[in-house]
């Protein structure tokens, strides 16, 4: 792409960024003479018609936004299979780079950046455009501190088939809203959730949710609470923390109702009266989506010991109670009756205890498929079903990490309390490492990746210049060698050598030696030799040839260039002035005279002498440059009609034998008779000079001292004044004029 011209006006200069969906280049708009940023769709998407249609539609929608905090979109186009968007070029850094360099940021700076982002979102939401991918990578900070939000509408173009493309969804999972992670319809409040995470990251230098895989991070957005920012950075005012807490609520109804409402809060949060406001609290009892931990329910051991001990206590108390003296005769039967009753109660208690120990209740096995392991264990423990340890861990692409995808006993199976069950939990997909592909040809590298399971349409090349690697061989890869990657979803970019970097040879024609040398040095080229030669078409001292590279040809930096400078006309060239007689079509009326001529200059092409409006006959001088193999031809037009053509040969001009046409004269009235007077014999009247100054044609080398390449000058008769033949011919012509 570098060096390519898109749309006939955008000259691509260099690559400045890219993601899983597109590459971004800096380019120069030739028509408007300004730098622009061009986002080019990656090759793997160019055959997805639905994607292209949404891509262009959303880009055009984003172009309708006009806001100082939104990157402007200038143009959308297609050239062959290249789909591109032309945007405003912002010189500076993105917010992600600034966070990496110096996070945590100052509170006032973070609030200022967040306010400008929120202002841009408010403008977009009013135009029914949802960003869906707010993250530091899409926030540009110009050199003047101006915040620019980019990639408006592009995230909406990502279809379900690209949900795991690097840089599109997986790359932004840390900034997902819970509804985005669930795959339901997202709206304005999703953008505010993502903005809350960006503000969190600016103030703390860390993300609220981290995990070993994108799926685990998405689940944390849904189920877990984040660590409050003031615990990480005590310098955060409570009013600012309240904004983060509210914007990052899992329930969209508890967040800000609009970007405008959040912007008002951001603009006032640093006022002195708000800095120490009380912490905001939310009622989580009615939140059905919040994470709950169900405590384990343990079976209660039932025994008859308590009853027996109570009855024994009563019996002992009865035994200790003295009987009345009048009833001693009934004491022995009563004692035996009591003993019998106690014995029966004891036997009943033993039977009940044994039955409680030997007879175990049955419970129905619940389904714990797709539940996180901890939640599944809690659910089974509550039913007195134990999970067998260790839990089997096995990757399953259809389930999230740490989710149960298999249980040894089916749902509804009746089992005894205390029974065990075997669970199988999904783990992170075991990923292979990227092979070392440098030094191989592109086709060899592609074949090796295909054998590893990478789809061919996910492999692309990025040609680059390299002085160390031969053309056509792989320099490196992205992902890098020895790094983990998923062959099924990863997009592989192979950097392929184009050989040593080359530059386009500039056009040196008609430049001076100094100008040519400066232009070559600007391109990193060297002026090795300067030659000279004669030329009819190039002025003296200017470049007439360049070697060995023509204009636009590729040349390696440091290449040597030879130029040939013009010495002007060759020695045999002859300057000749031909006097053209002209007259109006009718006496007393004006006519337009046009003159064209051909001579040795400009490769014999037609040249315009010019035009004159005349009212009487006169002579117009035409300066010609003649050569041994190139004569002169003059065509005269009157009122756009050709009236005469004159030929001037080189030999006639050199020998002074050019036949000059008779000058036209206006008719004059009859002379009035006058009395004769003796008058002296009048001198012959010389032919009047032309009233129009002769046109002096530019002559090569005029700026270098006005030297002419011929041995003498030419007078009105066209003869060389300092040669004997010329002087003789000139004298002859003058005598002829005197006689006439």
C-alpha positions as CSV (number, residue, x, y, z in Angstrom):
1,X,0.0,0.0,0.0
2,X,2.9,2.4,0.7
3,X,3.4,4.5,-2.4
4,X,0.0,3.6,-3.8
5,X,-2.4,6.3,-4.8
6,X,-6.0,5.7,-3.8
7,X,-8.9,7.3,-5.6
8,X,-6.5,9.3,-7.8
9,X,-5.8,11.7,-4.9
10,X,-4.6,10.0,-1.7
11,X,-0.8,9.2,-1.8
12,X,-0.2,6.6,0.9
13,X,3.0,7.5,2.9
14,X,3.3,5.1,5.9
15,X,1.5,2.7,8.1
16,X,0.6,4.2,11.5
17,X,-1.5,1.5,13.1
18,X,-4.0,-1.3,12.7
19,X,-6.1,-3.9,14.3
20,X,-7.9,-7.2,13.5
21,X,-10.3,-5.5,11.2
22,X,-8.4,-2.8,9.3
23,X,-5.0,-1.2,8.8
24,X,-4.5,2.6,9.2
25,X,-2.1,4.6,7.0
26,X,-1.0,8.2,6.9
27,X,-1.5,9.6,3.4
28,X,-1.4,13.0,1.6
29,X,-4.4,14.4,-0.1
30,X,-3.0,15.7,-3.3
31,X,-6.1,17.7,-4.2
32,X,-6.4,19.6,-1.0
33,X,-2.7,19.4,0.0
34,X,-3.2,18.0,3.5
35,X,-2.4,14.9,5.5
36,X,-5.2,12.4,6.1
37,X,-5.6,9.0,7.8
38,X,-6.9,6.2,5.7
39,X,-8.4,3.1,7.2
40,X,-8.2,0.1,4.8
41,X,-10.3,-3.0,5.3
42,X,-8.3,-6.1,5.8
43,X,-8.2,-8.6,2.9
44,X,-10.1,-11.3,4.8
45,X,-13.3,-9.2,4.9
46,X,-13.3,-8.0,1.3
47,X,-15.6,-10.9,0.1
48,X,-18.1,-10.5,2.9
49,X,-20.8,-8.5,1.1
50,X,-23.0,-8.1,4.2
51,X,-20.0,-6.8,6.2
52,X,-18.9,-4.4,3.4
53,X,-22.4,-3.0,3.1
54,X,-22.7,-2.3,6.9
55,X,-19.1,-1.1,7.0
56,X,-19.8,1.6,4.4
57,X,-23.2,2.5,5.8
58,X,-21.9,3.0,9.3
59,X,-18.9,5.0,8.0
60,X,-21.3,7.2,6.1
61,X,-23.4,7.6,9.2
62,X,-20.4,8.6,11.2
63,X,-19.5,11.1,8.5
64,X,-22.7,13.0,9.5
65,X,-21.1,13.8,12.9
66,X,-19.6,17.3,13.2
67,X,-18.0,17.9,16.6
68,X,-14.7,19.2,17.8
69,X,-14.1,16.0,19.8
70,X,-15.0,13.6,16.9
71,X,-12.5,12.6,14.2
72,X,-14.0,13.8,11.0
73,X,-14.6,11.4,8.1
74,X,-13.8,12.9,4.7
75,X,-14.4,10.2,2.2
76,X,-15.4,6.5,1.7
77,X,-14.3,4.7,-1.4
78,X,-13.4,1.4,-3.1
79,X,-10.6,0.7,-5.5
80,X,-10.6,-2.9,-6.9
81,X,-10.8,-5.0,-3.7
82,X,-9.6,-2.2,-1.4
83,X,-12.3,-0.7,0.7
84,X,-11.2,2.5,2.6
85,X,-12.3,5.3,4.8
86,X,-10.5,8.7,4.7
87,X,-10.5,10.4,8.0
88,X,-9.0,13.5,9.8
89,X,-5.3,12.9,10.7
90,X,-4.5,13.8,14.3
91,X,-0.9,14.3,15.3
92,X,-0.3,13.0,18.8
93,X,-0.8,9.8,20.8
94,X,-3.8,7.6,21.7
95,X,-4.9,7.5,25.3
96,X,-3.7,3.9,25.7
97,X,-0.1,5.0,25.0
98,X,-0.4,7.9,27.5
99,X,-1.8,5.5,30.2
100,X,1.1,3.1,29.7
101,X,3.6,5.9,29.9
102,X,2.4,7.7,33.1
103,X,-0.7,6.2,34.7
104,X,-2.3,7.0,37.1
105,X,-3.0,10.4,35.6
106,X,-3.8,13.5,37.6
107,X,-7.4,13.7,38.7
108,X,-8.1,17.0,36.9
109,X,-6.5,15.7,33.6
110,X,-8.5,12.5,33.8
111,X,-11.8,14.3,34.3
112,X,-11.0,16.8,31.5
113,X,-10.4,13.9,29.1
114,X,-13.5,12.0,30.2
115,X,-15.6,15.2,29.8
116,X,-14.5,15.6,26.2
117,X,-15.2,12.0,25.5
118,X,-18.6,12.3,27.1
119,X,-19.4,15.4,25.1
120,X,-18.6,13.5,21.8
121,X,-20.8,10.6,22.9
122,X,-23.6,13.0,23.7
123,X,-23.4,14.4,20.2
124,X,-23.3,10.9,18.6
125,X,-26.2,9.7,20.7
126,X,-28.3,12.6,19.6
127,X,-27.7,11.5,16.1
128,X,-28.7,7.9,16.9
129,X,-25.1,6.6,16.6
130,X,-23.8,4.2,19.2
131,X,-20.1,3.8,19.4
132,X,-19.9,0.3,21.0
133,X,-16.2,0.2,21.3
134,X,-15.1,3.0,23.6
135,X,-11.6,2.2,24.8
136,X,-8.3,4.1,25.2
137,X,-7.0,2.8,21.8
138,X,-9.9,4.8,20.1
139,X,-9.2,8.0,22.0
140,X,-6.7,10.3,20.3
141,X,-5.0,13.2,22.2
142,X,-3.7,15.9,19.9
143,X,-0.6,18.0,20.6
144,X,-2.8,20.8,21.7
145,X,-4.6,18.5,24.2
146,X,-7.7,18.2,22.2
147,X,-9.5,14.8,22.6
148,X,-10.7,13.1,19.5
149,X,-12.9,10.0,19.5
150,X,-12.5,7.8,16.5
151,X,-14.0,4.6,15.0
152,X,-17.6,5.8,15.3
153,X,-20.0,3.3,14.0
154,X,-17.3,0.8,12.9
155,X,-17.9,-1.6,15.8
156,X,-21.5,-1.9,14.8
157,X,-20.4,-3.4,11.5
158,X,-18.8,-6.4,13.3
159,X,-21.0,-9.4,12.7
160,X,-21.4,-12.5,14.8
161,X,-18.9,-14.3,12.6
162,X,-16.2,-11.9,13.8
163,X,-17.0,-12.0,17.5
164,X,-13.6,-13.4,18.3
165,X,-11.5,-11.5,15.8
166,X,-8.4,-9.9,17.4
167,X,-8.9,-6.2,18.0
168,X,-12.6,-6.2,17.2
169,X,-14.4,-7.8,20.2
170,X,-11.8,-9.9,22.0
171,X,-9.4,-7.0,22.1
172,X,-12.1,-4.8,23.7
173,X,-13.5,-7.3,26.2
174,X,-12.0,-5.4,29.1
175,X,-14.3,-2.5,28.2
176,X,-17.5,-4.5,27.6
177,X,-20.8,-3.6,29.2
178,X,-22.6,-6.6,30.8
179,X,-25.3,-6.5,28.2
180,X,-22.6,-6.5,25.5
181,X,-21.0,-9.5,27.0
182,X,-24.4,-11.3,27.1
183,X,-24.9,-10.6,23.4
184,X,-28.1,-8.6,23.8
185,X,-28.9,-5.3,22.2
186,X,-26.6,-2.5,23.4
187,X,-27.5,1.1,23.6
188,X,-26.3,4.5,24.8
189,X,-25.8,3.3,28.4
190,X,-23.3,0.7,27.1
191,X,-21.0,3.5,25.9
192,X,-21.3,5.2,29.4
193,X,-20.3,1.9,31.0
194,X,-17.2,1.7,28.8
195,X,-16.4,5.3,29.5
196,X,-16.5,4.6,33.3
197,X,-13.9,1.8,32.8
198,X,-11.7,4.2,30.8
199,X,-11.9,6.8,33.7
200,X,-11.2,4.0,36.2
201,X,-8.1,3.0,34.2
202,X,-6.8,6.6,33.9
203,X,-7.1,7.2,37.7
204,X,-5.8,3.8,38.9
205,X,-3.5,2.6,36.1
206,X,-5.3,-0.8,36.1
207,X,-8.4,-2.4,34.7
208,X,-11.4,-3.3,36.9
209,X,-11.7,-6.9,35.5
210,X,-8.8,-9.2,34.5
211,X,-8.8,-12.8,33.6
212,X,-6.9,-15.6,31.9
213,X,-9.1,-15.5,28.8
214,X,-11.6,-13.2,27.2
215,X,-14.5,-15.4,28.3
216,X,-13.5,-15.2,31.9
217,X,-13.3,-11.4,31.7
218,X,-16.7,-11.3,30.2
219,X,-18.1,-13.4,33.0
220,X,-16.6,-11.1,35.6
221,X,-18.4,-8.2,33.9
222,X,-21.6,-10.2,34.5
223,X,-21.1,-11.7,37.9
224,X,-18.4,-10.0,40.0
225,X,-17.9,-6.6,41.6
226,X,-14.8,-4.6,40.9
227,X,-12.3,-3.2,43.4
228,X,-13.3,0.3,44.3
229,X,-11.0,2.9,42.7
230,X,-10.2,4.8,46.0
231,X,-8.7,1.6,47.4
232,X,-6.2,1.7,44.6
233,X,-5.7,5.5,44.5
234,X,-6.7,7.3,47.8
235,X,-6.2,10.7,46.0
236,X,-9.4,10.2,44.0
237,X,-12.1,12.6,45.4
238,X,-15.3,10.9,46.5
239,X,-17.3,12.9,43.9
240,X,-15.2,11.4,41.1
241,X,-15.4,7.8,42.5
242,X,-19.2,8.2,42.6
243,X,-19.2,8.9,38.9
244,X,-17.3,5.7,38.2
245,X,-19.5,3.6,40.6
246,X,-22.7,4.9,38.9
247,X,-21.5,4.5,35.3
248,X,-20.3,1.0,35.9
249,X,-23.5,-0.4,37.4
250,X,-24.4,-3.9,36.0
251,X,-28.0,-2.9,35.7
252,X,-28.3,-0.3,32.9
253,X,-31.3,1.3,34.7
254,X,-29.0,2.3,37.6
255,X,-26.5,4.1,35.4
256,X,-26.7,7.6,34.0
257,X,-29.7,8.0,31.8
258,X,-27.8,9.9,29.1
259,X,-24.4,11.1,28.2
260,X,-25.5,14.7,28.9
261,X,-26.4,13.8,32.5
262,X,-23.0,12.2,33.0
263,X,-21.3,15.2,31.4
264,X,-23.0,17.6,33.8
265,X,-21.7,15.4,36.7
266,X,-18.1,15.4,35.3
267,X,-18.1,19.2,34.8
268,X,-19.1,19.8,38.5
269,X,-17.4,17.0,40.3
270,X,-14.2,18.9,41.1
271,X,-16.0,21.9,42.7
272,X,-14.9,22.4,46.3
273,X,-18.4,21.8,47.7
274,X,-18.6,18.4,45.9
275,X,-15.1,16.9,46.6
276,X,-16.1,15.5,50.0
277,X,-19.6,14.4,49.2
278,X,-20.8,11.2,50.7
279,X,-20.3,7.9,48.9
280,X,-23.2,6.8,46.7
281,X,-24.8,3.4,47.6
282,X,-27.1,1.2,45.6
283,X,-29.8,-1.3,46.8
284,X,-28.7,-4.7,45.5
285,X,-31.5,-6.6,47.1
286,X,-33.8,-6.2,44.0
287,X,-31.0,-6.9,41.5
288,X,-31.8,-10.3,40.1
289,X,-28.5,-10.4,38.1
290,X,-26.1,-9.9,41.0
291,X,-24.0,-12.8,42.1
292,X,-25.4,-14.8,45.1
293,X,-23.6,-17.4,47.2
294,X,-25.9,-20.1,48.6
295,X,-24.6,-21.5,51.8
296,X,-24.3,-25.3,52.1
297,X,-27.1,-27.0,54.1
298,X,-25.8,-29.9,56.3
299,X,-28.2,-32.7,57.4
300,X,-29.1,-32.6,61.0
301,X,-28.4,-35.8,62.9
302,X,-31.5,-36.8,64.8
303,X,-31.3,-39.0,67.9
304,X,-33.6,-40.1,70.7
305,X,-31.1,-39.3,73.4
306,X,-32.7,-36.0,74.3
307,X,-36.1,-37.5,74.9
308,X,-34.7,-40.4,76.8
309,X,-32.5,-38.2,79.0
310,X,-35.6,-36.0,79.7
311,X,-37.7,-39.0,80.6
312,X,-34.9,-40.5,82.7
313,X,-34.6,-37.1,84.5
314,X,-38.3,-37.2,85.2
315,X,-38.0,-40.8,86.3
316,X,-35.2,-39.9,88.6
317,X,-37.1,-37.0,90.0
318,X,-40.1,-39.2,90.6
319,X,-37.9,-41.8,92.3
320,X,-36.5,-39.0,94.5
321,X,-40.0,-37.8,95.4
322,X,-41.1,-39.4,98.7
323,X,-44.4,-41.2,98.6
324,X,-47.1,-40.4,101.1
325,X,-47.2,-42.7,104.0
326,X,-50.7,-43.8,103.2
327,X,-49.8,-45.1,99.8
328,X,-46.6,-47.2,100.5
329,X,-48.5,-50.3,99.7
330,X,-48.8,-49.2,96.0
331,X,-45.2,-48.3,95.7
332,X,-44.0,-51.6,94.4
333,X,-46.6,-52.1,91.6
334,X,-46.1,-48.5,90.6
335,X,-42.4,-49.0,90.4
336,X,-42.7,-52.1,88.1
337,X,-45.2,-50.2,85.9
338,X,-42.8,-47.3,85.6
339,X,-39.9,-49.6,84.9
340,X,-41.9,-51.3,82.2
341,X,-42.9,-48.0,80.6
342,X,-39.3,-46.8,80.7
343,X,-38.1,-50.0,79.1
344,X,-40.7,-49.7,76.3
345,X,-39.7,-46.1,75.7
346,X,-36.0,-47.0,75.5
347,X,-36.7,-49.8,73.1
348,X,-38.7,-47.5,70.9
349,X,-35.9,-44.9,71.0
350,X,-33.4,-47.5,69.9
351,X,-35.5,-48.6,67.1
352,X,-36.0,-45.0,65.9
353,X,-32.3,-44.2,66.2
354,X,-31.3,-47.3,64.2
355,X,-33.9,-46.6,61.6
356,X,-32.7,-43.0,61.3
357,X,-29.1,-44.3,60.8
358,X,-29.9,-47.1,58.4
359,X,-32.6,-45.5,56.3
360,X,-31.2,-42.7,54.1
361,X,-33.4,-40.3,52.2
362,X,-33.2,-40.0,48.4
363,X,-32.8,-36.7,46.4
364,X,-33.1,-35.9,42.7
365,X,-29.9,-34.9,41.0
366,X,-30.2,-31.3,39.6
367,X,-28.6,-30.1,36.4
368,X,-25.4,-28.1,37.0
369,X,-24.4,-27.9,33.3
370,X,-23.1,-24.5,32.2
371,X,-22.8,-23.3,35.8
372,X,-19.4,-22.1,37.2
373,X,-17.8,-24.8,39.3
374,X,-18.2,-23.0,42.6
375,X,-21.9,-22.4,42.0
376,X,-22.4,-26.0,40.9
377,X,-20.7,-27.3,44.1
378,X,-22.9,-25.1,46.3
379,X,-26.1,-26.3,44.5
380,X,-25.1,-30.0,45.0
381,X,-24.0,-29.6,48.6
382,X,-27.3,-28.1,49.5
383,X,-28.9,-31.4,48.5
384,X,-26.3,-33.4,50.4
385,X,-24.6,-34.6,47.2
386,X,-20.8,-34.5,47.3
387,X,-18.6,-33.5,44.4
388,X,-15.9,-36.1,43.8
389,X,-12.4,-34.6,43.9
390,X,-10.4,-33.9,41.9
391,X,-12.7,-32.3,39.3
392,X,-12.0,-33.4,35.7
393,X,-10.7,-30.5,33.7
394,X,-11.1,-30.7,29.9
395,X,-11.4,-28.1,27.2
396,X,-14.8,-27.8,25.5
397,X,-15.2,-25.0,22.8
398,X,-18.9,-24.7,23.5
399,X,-18.5,-23.7,27.2
400,X,-16.9,-20.9,29.0
401,X,-13.8,-21.4,31.1
402,X,-14.5,-22.9,34.6
403,X,-18.1,-23.9,33.5
404,X,-19.4,-27.4,34.1
405,X,-20.1,-29.1,30.8
406,X,-20.6,-32.7,31.9
407,X,-21.9,-34.5,35.1
408,X,-21.7,-38.2,35.8
409,X,-25.4,-38.5,36.8
410,X,-28.2,-37.2,34.7
411,X,-30.6,-34.6,35.9
412,X,-33.6,-36.1,37.8
413,X,-31.7,-39.3,38.8
414,X,-32.7,-40.3,42.4
415,X,-29.7,-40.8,44.7
416,X,-29.1,-41.2,48.4
417,X,-28.0,-38.3,50.4
418,X,-24.3,-38.2,50.7
419,X,-23.8,-39.7,47.3
420,X,-20.9,-38.5,45.1
421,X,-21.0,-37.1,41.6
422,X,-18.2,-36.5,39.1
423,X,-18.1,-33.1,37.3
424,X,-16.1,-32.1,34.2
425,X,-15.2,-28.5,33.9
426,X,-14.1,-26.6,30.8
427,X,-10.7,-25.0,30.9
428,X,-8.9,-22.5,28.7
429,X,-8.2,-23.9,25.3
430,X,-4.7,-25.3,25.0
431,X,-3.0,-23.1,22.4
432,X,0.0,-24.0,20.2
433,X,2.9,-21.7,19.8
434,X,3.6,-19.7,16.7
435,X,6.3,-21.4,14.6
436,X,9.4,-19.6,13.4
437,X,8.6,-18.6,9.8
438,X,11.4,-16.1,9.2
439,X,13.6,-17.0,6.2
440,X,10.9,-19.0,4.5
441,X,9.0,-18.0,1.4
442,X,5.5,-16.7,1.8
443,X,4.0,-19.9,0.2
444,X,6.0,-22.2,2.5
445,X,4.9,-20.2,5.6
446,X,1.2,-20.3,4.5
447,X,1.4,-24.1,3.9
448,X,2.9,-24.6,7.4
449,X,0.1,-22.5,9.0
450,X,-2.6,-24.3,7.1
451,X,-1.3,-27.7,8.3
452,X,-1.6,-26.3,11.9
453,X,-5.3,-25.6,11.3
454,X,-5.2,-21.9,10.3
455,X,-7.8,-21.0,7.6
456,X,-6.1,-19.6,4.5
457,X,-8.4,-16.6,4.4
458,X,-7.0,-15.6,7.9
459,X,-3.5,-15.4,6.5
460,X,-2.3,-12.1,4.9
461,X,1.0,-10.5,4.1
462,X,2.4,-7.1,4.8
463,X,5.2,-6.3,2.3
464,X,8.1,-4.3,3.9
465,X,11.5,-3.1,2.9
466,X,14.5,-4.9,4.3
467,X,18.2,-4.7,3.5
468,X,19.0,-7.9,5.4
469,X,16.2,-10.3,4.1
470,X,16.0,-11.3,0.5
471,X,12.9,-10.3,-1.5
472,X,10.0,-12.8,-1.1
473,X,11.2,-14.2,2.2
474,X,9.3,-13.8,5.5
475,X,10.9,-11.3,7.9
476,X,8.6,-11.9,10.9
477,X,5.0,-12.7,11.9
478,X,2.2,-11.3,13.9
479,X,1.6,-13.0,16.4
480,X,5.3,-13.3,16.9
481,X,7.2,-16.6,16.9
482,X,7.0,-18.8,20.0
483,X,3.9,-16.9,21.2
484,X,0.6,-18.7,21.8
485,X,-2.2,-18.3,19.3
486,X,-5.5,-19.9,18.4
487,X,-5.3,-21.4,14.9
488,X,-9.1,-21.4,14.5
489,X,-9.7,-17.7,15.1
490,X,-6.3,-15.9,14.9
491,X,-5.5,-13.6,12.0
492,X,-2.0,-14.1,10.9
493,X,0.0,-11.3,9.3
494,X,3.3,-12.3,7.6
495,X,5.8,-9.5,7.1
496,X,7.4,-10.3,3.7
497,X,10.6,-8.6,2.4
498,X,10.4,-6.4,-0.6
499,X,14.2,-6.1,-0.6
500,X,16.1,-2.9,0.0
501,X,13.9,0.1,0.3
502,X,13.5,2.2,-2.9
503,X,12.4,5.7,-3.7
504,X,10.7,7.1,-6.8
505,X,13.1,8.9,-9.1
506,X,12.2,12.6,-9.2
507,X,11.8,14.4,-12.5
508,X,15.0,16.5,-13.0
509,X,14.2,17.8,-16.5
510,X,14.5,21.6,-17.0
511,X,16.1,22.1,-13.6
512,X,19.4,23.7,-13.0
513,X,22.3,21.7,-11.7
514,X,21.8,23.1,-8.2
515,X,18.1,22.4,-8.2
516,X,18.6,18.8,-9.5
517,X,21.3,18.1,-6.9
518,X,19.0,19.4,-4.0
519,X,16.1,17.2,-5.3
520,X,18.3,14.1,-5.5
521,X,19.6,14.7,-1.9
522,X,16.1,15.1,-0.7
523,X,15.4,11.5,-1.9
524,X,18.6,10.1,-0.6
525,X,20.2,9.9,-4.1
526,X,23.7,11.0,-5.1
527,X,24.6,13.3,-8.1
528,X,27.7,11.5,-9.5
529,X,28.5,13.2,-12.9
530,X,27.4,16.3,-14.8
531,X,27.6,16.2,-18.6
532,X,26.9,18.9,-21.3
533,X,25.3,18.8,-24.7
534,X,23.6,21.1,-27.2
535,X,19.8,21.3,-27.4
536,X,17.3,23.2,-29.4
537,X,14.5,22.7,-26.8
538,X,16.1,23.1,-23.4
539,X,17.6,26.3,-22.2
540,X,21.2,26.6,-21.5
541,X,22.2,25.4,-18.0
542,X,19.1,23.2,-17.5
543,X,18.9,19.4,-17.3
544,X,18.1,17.8,-20.7
545,X,18.8,14.1,-19.7
546,X,18.9,12.0,-16.6
547,X,20.5,8.6,-16.3
548,X,20.1,5.7,-15.4
549,X,16.7,6.3,-13.8
550,X,13.7,7.8,-15.6
551,X,11.1,9.9,-13.8
552,X,9.1,7.7,-11.3
553,X,11.5,4.7,-11.7
554,X,12.3,2.9,-8.3
555,X,15.9,3.6,-7.1
556,X,17.6,2.4,-4.0
557,X,18.7,5.0,-1.5
558,X,22.3,6.1,-2.2
559,X,22.1,5.3,-6.0
560,X,24.3,7.5,-8.2
561,X,22.7,9.6,-11.0
562,X,24.2,11.3,-14.0
563,X,22.6,14.4,-15.6
564,X,23.3,16.2,-18.9
565,X,23.0,20.0,-19.0
566,X,22.0,21.9,-22.1
567,X,24.8,24.1,-23.6
568,X,22.1,25.9,-25.7
569,X,21.8,25.9,-29.4
570,X,24.5,24.1,-31.4
571,X,27.2,26.2,-33.3
572,X,25.5,25.6,-36.6
573,X,22.2,27.1,-35.4
574,X,21.1,30.3,-37.1
575,X,18.9,33.1,-35.7
576,X,17.0,34.7,-38.5
577,X,14.3,37.5,-38.5
578,X,11.8,37.2,-41.3
579,X,9.7,40.4,-41.9
580,X,6.1,39.4,-42.7
581,X,4.1,42.0,-44.6
582,X,0.4,42.2,-43.6
583,X,-2.6,44.4,-44.5
584,X,-6.2,44.7,-43.4
585,X,-8.9,43.0,-45.5
586,X,-10.5,46.4,-46.3
587,X,-9.1,49.8,-46.3
588,X,-9.9,51.8,-43.3
589,X,-11.2,48.8,-41.3
590,X,-9.3,46.8,-38.7
591,X,-8.3,43.1,-39.1
592,X,-6.9,40.6,-36.7
593,X,-3.6,39.1,-37.8
594,X,-2.4,35.7,-36.3
595,X,1.0,34.2,-37.0
596,X,2.2,30.6,-36.4
597,X,5.6,29.2,-37.2
598,X,7.7,26.1,-37.1
599,X,11.5,26.1,-36.7
600,X,14.3,24.0,-35.1
601,X,13.0,24.6,-31.5
602,X,10.7,22.3,-29.5
603,X,11.4,19.3,-31.8
604,X,9.8,21.2,-34.7
605,X,6.4,21.6,-33.0
606,X,4.1,24.5,-33.9
607,X,4.7,27.7,-32.0
608,X,2.4,30.7,-31.6
609,X,4.0,34.1,-32.5
610,X,0.9,35.9,-31.4
611,X,-1.8,38.2,-32.9
612,X,-2.1,41.9,-33.8
613,X,-5.1,44.0,-34.7
614,X,-4.1,46.3,-37.6
615,X,-5.8,49.1,-39.5
616,X,-3.1,49.6,-42.2
617,X,-0.4,47.7,-43.9
618,X,2.8,47.1,-42.0
619,X,5.6,44.6,-41.5
620,X,5.7,42.2,-38.6
621,X,9.1,40.6,-37.7
622,X,9.2,36.9,-36.8
623,X,12.4,35.5,-35.2
624,X,13.3,32.0,-36.3
625,X,16.0,29.5,-35.2
626,X,17.2,27.4,-38.2
627,X,19.3,24.4,-38.4
628,X,20.9,22.5,-41.4
629,X,18.2,19.9,-41.2
630,X,15.3,22.1,-40.0
631,X,13.9,25.0,-42.1
632,X,11.4,27.6,-41.0
633,X,7.7,27.8,-42.0
634,X,5.5,30.8,-41.3
635,X,1.7,30.8,-41.6
636,X,-0.3,34.1,-41.6
637,X,-4.0,34.2,-40.7
638,X,-6.3,37.1,-41.2
639,X,-9.5,37.0,-39.3
640,X,-9.0,33.3,-38.6
641,X,-8.4,32.5,-42.3
642,X,-5.1,31.4,-43.7
643,X,-3.9,33.9,-46.3
644,X,-0.2,33.2,-46.8
645,X,2.5,30.7,-45.9
646,X,6.3,31.5,-46.2
647,X,9.2,29.0,-46.2
648,X,12.7,30.0,-45.0
649,X,15.4,27.5,-45.7
650,X,18.6,27.3,-43.6
651,X,20.9,27.6,-46.6
652,X,19.1,30.7,-48.0
653,X,19.2,32.3,-44.6
654,X,22.9,31.5,-44.3
655,X,23.8,32.7,-47.8
656,X,21.6,35.8,-47.6
657,X,19.4,34.7,-50.5
658,X,16.1,34.6,-48.7
659,X,13.5,36.3,-50.9
660,X,11.7,38.9,-48.8
661,X,8.0,39.5,-49.7
662,X,7.0,42.9,-51.0
663,X,5.5,45.0,-48.3
664,X,1.8,45.9,-48.7
665,X,0.9,49.5,-48.9
666,X,-2.4,51.3,-48.1
667,X,-3.9,53.2,-51.1
668,X,-3.2,56.9,-50.9
669,X,-5.3,59.8,-52.3
670,X,-4.2,61.6,-55.5
671,X,-1.7,64.4,-54.8
672,X,-3.0,67.9,-55.0
673,X,-1.3,70.0,-57.7
674,X,0.7,72.8,-56.3
675,X,2.6,75.7,-58.0
676,X,6.1,74.5,-59.0
677,X,8.8,75.7,-56.8
678,X,12.4,75.1,-57.1
679,X,13.3,72.5,-54.6
680,X,16.5,70.6,-54.1
681,X,16.6,67.1,-55.3
682,X,15.1,65.0,-52.5
683,X,17.1,62.2,-51.0
684,X,15.8,58.7,-51.4
685,X,13.3,58.0,-48.7
686,X,14.3,54.9,-46.6
687,X,11.9,52.2,-46.0
688,X,10.0,52.9,-42.8
689,X,10.8,50.7,-39.9
690,X,7.9,48.4,-38.6
691,X,5.7,50.2,-36.1
692,X,5.6,47.1,-33.9
693,X,8.6,46.1,-32.0
694,X,9.9,42.7,-33.2
695,X,9.2,39.8,-30.8
696,X,12.4,38.6,-29.2
697,X,12.1,34.9,-28.7
698,X,13.7,33.5,-25.6
699,X,17.0,32.0,-26.5
700,X,18.7,29.2,-24.5
701,X,21.4,30.7,-22.3
702,X,20.0,34.2,-22.3
703,X,20.1,34.2,-18.5
704,X,23.8,33.2,-18.6
705,X,25.1,36.2,-20.4
706,X,23.0,36.3,-23.6
707,X,25.5,34.4,-25.6
708,X,24.4,33.3,-29.0
709,X,25.5,30.0,-30.5
710,X,26.1,31.4,-34.0
711,X,29.2,33.4,-35.2
712,X,27.5,36.8,-35.5
713,X,24.1,38.4,-35.3
714,X,21.5,38.7,-38.0
715,X,20.2,42.0,-39.2
716,X,16.7,42.8,-40.7
717,X,17.8,41.1,-43.9
718,X,18.5,37.9,-42.0
719,X,22.3,37.8,-42.8
720,X,25.2,37.3,-40.5
721,X,26.7,40.7,-40.0
722,X,30.3,39.7,-39.3
723,X,30.8,37.3,-42.2
724,X,31.9,38.5,-45.6
725,X,29.1,36.7,-47.4
726,X,26.6,38.2,-44.9
727,X,27.9,41.7,-45.3
728,X,27.9,41.5,-49.0
729,X,24.3,40.2,-49.1
730,X,23.2,42.8,-46.6
731,X,24.7,45.6,-48.7
732,X,22.9,44.2,-51.8
733,X,19.6,44.1,-50.0
734,X,20.0,47.7,-48.8
735,X,20.7,49.0,-52.3
736,X,17.6,47.3,-53.6
737,X,15.5,49.0,-50.9
738,X,17.0,52.4,-51.9
739,X,16.1,51.9,-55.5
740,X,12.6,51.0,-54.7
